[in-house]
Amino acid sequence: MEEPSEPGSADLRALAIKRLEARRGLWTHVVAYVLVNGALVVIWWMTGAPFFWPVFPMLGWGIGLAFHAWDVFAPTPSEARIRAEIEALRRR
């Protein structure tokens, strides 16, 4: 079986750029979440509505934000798991 080669500096640079862009995208998402939901809370407060209706967009969007964070910060699969998956695909 062929051993995977060590990633070159160009590969590492591309991976580093991809990860930094993903983190920047997440922080952009967080800022948008805070600003928009903050504005909704201000609207709710100014209208004097008895029920805190901004909870619904906060929860819905919060779920999407949590998945985005998971996608950015989830650990990469180990080399052993990658090899096991390759072997499973070969047996198909």
CNS distance restraints for C-alpha pairs under 8 A (distance, minus, plus):
assign (resid   7 and name CA) (resid  11 and name CA) 5.67 0.50 0.50
assign (resid   7 and name CA) (resid  12 and name CA) 6.43 0.50 0.50
assign (resid   8 and name CA) (resid  12 and name CA) 6.26 0.50 0.50
assign (resid   9 and name CA) (resid  13 and name CA) 5.98 0.50 0.50
assign (resid  10 and name CA) (resid  14 and name CA) 6.18 0.50 0.50
assign (resid  11 and name CA) (resid  15 and name CA) 6.15 0.50 0.50
assign (resid  12 and name CA) (resid  16 and name CA) 5.98 0.50 0.50
assign (resid  13 and name CA) (resid  17 and name CA) 6.13 0.50 0.50
assign (resid  14 and name CA) (resid  18 and name CA) 6.15 0.50 0.50
assign (resid  15 and name CA) (resid  19 and name CA) 6.19 0.50 0.50
assign (resid  16 and name CA) (resid  20 and name CA) 6.14 0.50 0.50
assign (resid  17 and name CA) (resid  21 and name CA) 6.10 0.50 0.50
assign (resid  18 and name CA) (resid  22 and name CA) 6.20 0.50 0.50
assign (resid  19 and name CA) (resid  23 and name CA) 6.28 0.50 0.50
assign (resid  19 and name CA) (resid  72 and name CA) 7.58 0.50 0.50
assign (resid  20 and name CA) (resid  24 and name CA) 6.17 0.50 0.50
assign (resid  21 and name CA) (resid  25 and name CA) 6.06 0.50 0.50
assign (resid  22 and name CA) (resid  26 and name CA) 6.24 0.50 0.50
assign (resid  22 and name CA) (resid  72 and name CA) 6.14 0.50 0.50
assign (resid  23 and name CA) (resid  27 and name CA) 6.28 0.50 0.50
assign (resid  23 and name CA) (resid  72 and name CA) 6.42 0.50 0.50
assign (resid  24 and name CA) (resid  28 and name CA) 6.19 0.50 0.50
assign (resid  25 and name CA) (resid  29 and name CA) 6.23 0.50 0.50
assign (resid  26 and name CA) (resid  30 and name CA) 6.23 0.50 0.50
assign (resid  26 and name CA) (resid  68 and name CA) 6.71 0.50 0.50
assign (resid  26 and name CA) (resid  69 and name CA) 6.57 0.50 0.50
assign (resid  26 and name CA) (resid  72 and name CA) 7.41 0.50 0.50
assign (resid  27 and name CA) (resid  31 and name CA) 6.18 0.50 0.50
assign (resid  28 and name CA) (resid  32 and name CA) 6.21 0.50 0.50
assign (resid  29 and name CA) (resid  33 and name CA) 6.10 0.50 0.50
assign (resid  29 and name CA) (resid  65 and name CA) 7.19 0.50 0.50
assign (resid  30 and name CA) (resid  34 and name CA) 6.22 0.50 0.50
assign (resid  30 and name CA) (resid  65 and name CA) 7.29 0.50 0.50
assign (resid  31 and name CA) (resid  35 and name CA) 6.10 0.50 0.50
assign (resid  32 and name CA) (resid  36 and name CA) 5.92 0.50 0.50
assign (resid  33 and name CA) (resid  37 and name CA) 5.90 0.50 0.50
assign (resid  33 and name CA) (resid  61 and name CA) 7.48 0.50 0.50
assign (resid  33 and name CA) (resid  62 and name CA) 7.94 0.50 0.50
assign (resid  34 and name CA) (resid  38 and name CA) 5.68 0.50 0.50
assign (resid  35 and name CA) (resid  39 and name CA) 6.14 0.50 0.50
assign (resid  36 and name CA) (resid  40 and name CA) 6.32 0.50 0.50
assign (resid  37 and name CA) (resid  41 and name CA) 6.20 0.50 0.50
assign (resid  37 and name CA) (resid  54 and name CA) 7.16 0.50 0.50
assign (resid  37 and name CA) (resid  57 and name CA) 7.57 0.50 0.50
assign (resid  37 and name CA) (resid  58 and name CA) 6.45 0.50 0.50
assign (resid  38 and name CA) (resid  42 and name CA) 6.29 0.50 0.50
assign (resid  39 and name CA) (resid  43 and name CA) 6.22 0.50 0.50
assign (resid  40 and name CA) (resid  44 and name CA) 6.13 0.50 0.50
assign (resid  40 and name CA) (resid  54 and name CA) 6.04 0.50 0.50
assign (resid  41 and name CA) (resid  45 and name CA) 6.07 0.50 0.50
assign (resid  41 and name CA) (resid  54 and name CA) 6.12 0.50 0.50
assign (resid  42 and name CA) (resid  46 and name CA) 6.04 0.50 0.50
assign (resid  43 and name CA) (resid  47 and name CA) 6.12 0.50 0.50
assign (resid  44 and name CA) (resid  48 and name CA) 6.27 0.50 0.50
assign (resid  44 and name CA) (resid  49 and name CA) 6.07 0.50 0.50
assign (resid  44 and name CA) (resid  52 and name CA) 7.03 0.50 0.50
assign (resid  44 and name CA) (resid  53 and name CA) 7.36 0.50 0.50
assign (resid  44 and name CA) (resid  54 and name CA) 7.20 0.50 0.50
assign (resid  45 and name CA) (resid  49 and name CA) 7.07 0.50 0.50
assign (resid  54 and name CA) (resid  58 and name CA) 6.20 0.50 0.50
assign (resid  55 and name CA) (resid  59 and name CA) 5.99 0.50 0.50
assign (resid  56 and name CA) (resid  60 and name CA) 6.14 0.50 0.50
assign (resid  57 and name CA) (resid  61 and name CA) 5.75 0.50 0.50
assign (resid  57 and name CA) (resid  62 and name CA) 7.90 0.50 0.50
assign (resid  58 and name CA) (resid  62 and name CA) 5.59 0.50 0.50
assign (resid  59 and name CA) (resid  63 and name CA) 6.23 0.50 0.50
assign (resid  60 and name CA) (resid  64 and name CA) 6.86 0.50 0.50
assign (resid  61 and name CA) (resid  65 and name CA) 6.16 0.50 0.50
assign (resid  62 and name CA) (resid  66 and name CA) 6.05 0.50 0.50
assign (resid  63 and name CA) (resid  67 and name CA) 6.38 0.50 0.50
assign (resid  64 and name CA) (resid  68 and name CA) 6.20 0.50 0.50
assign (resid  65 and name CA) (resid  69 and name CA) 6.18 0.50 0.50
assign (resid  66 and name CA) (resid  70 and name CA) 6.16 0.50 0.50
assign (resid  67 and name CA) (resid  71 and name CA) 6.13 0.50 0.50
assign (resid  68 and name CA) (resid  72 and name CA) 6.35 0.50 0.50
assign (resid  69 and name CA) (resid  73 and name CA) 6.03 0.50 0.50
assign (resid  69 and name CA) (resid  74 and name CA) 7.99 0.50 0.50
assign (resid  70 and name CA) (resid  74 and name CA) 5.24 0.50 0.50
assign (resid  77 and name CA) (resid  81 and name CA) 6.23 0.50 0.50
assign (resid  77 and name CA) (resid  82 and name CA) 6.63 0.50 0.50
assign (resid  78 and name CA) (resid  82 and name CA) 6.36 0.50 0.50
assign (resid  79 and name CA) (resid  83 and name CA) 6.16 0.50 0.50
assign (resid  80 and name CA) (resid  84 and name CA) 6.15 0.50 0.50
assign (resid  81 and name CA) (resid  85 and name CA) 6.13 0.50 0.50
assign (resid  82 and name CA) (resid  86 and name CA) 6.22 0.50 0.50
assign (resid  83 and name CA) (resid  87 and name CA) 6.19 0.50 0.50
assign (resid  84 and name CA) (resid  88 and name CA) 6.19 0.50 0.50
assign (resid  85 and name CA) (resid  89 and name CA) 6.19 0.50 0.50
assign (resid  86 and name CA) (resid  90 and name CA) 6.24 0.50 0.50
assign (resid  87 and name CA) (resid  91 and name CA) 6.36 0.50 0.50
assign (resid  88 and name CA) (resid  92 and name CA) 6.77 0.50 0.50
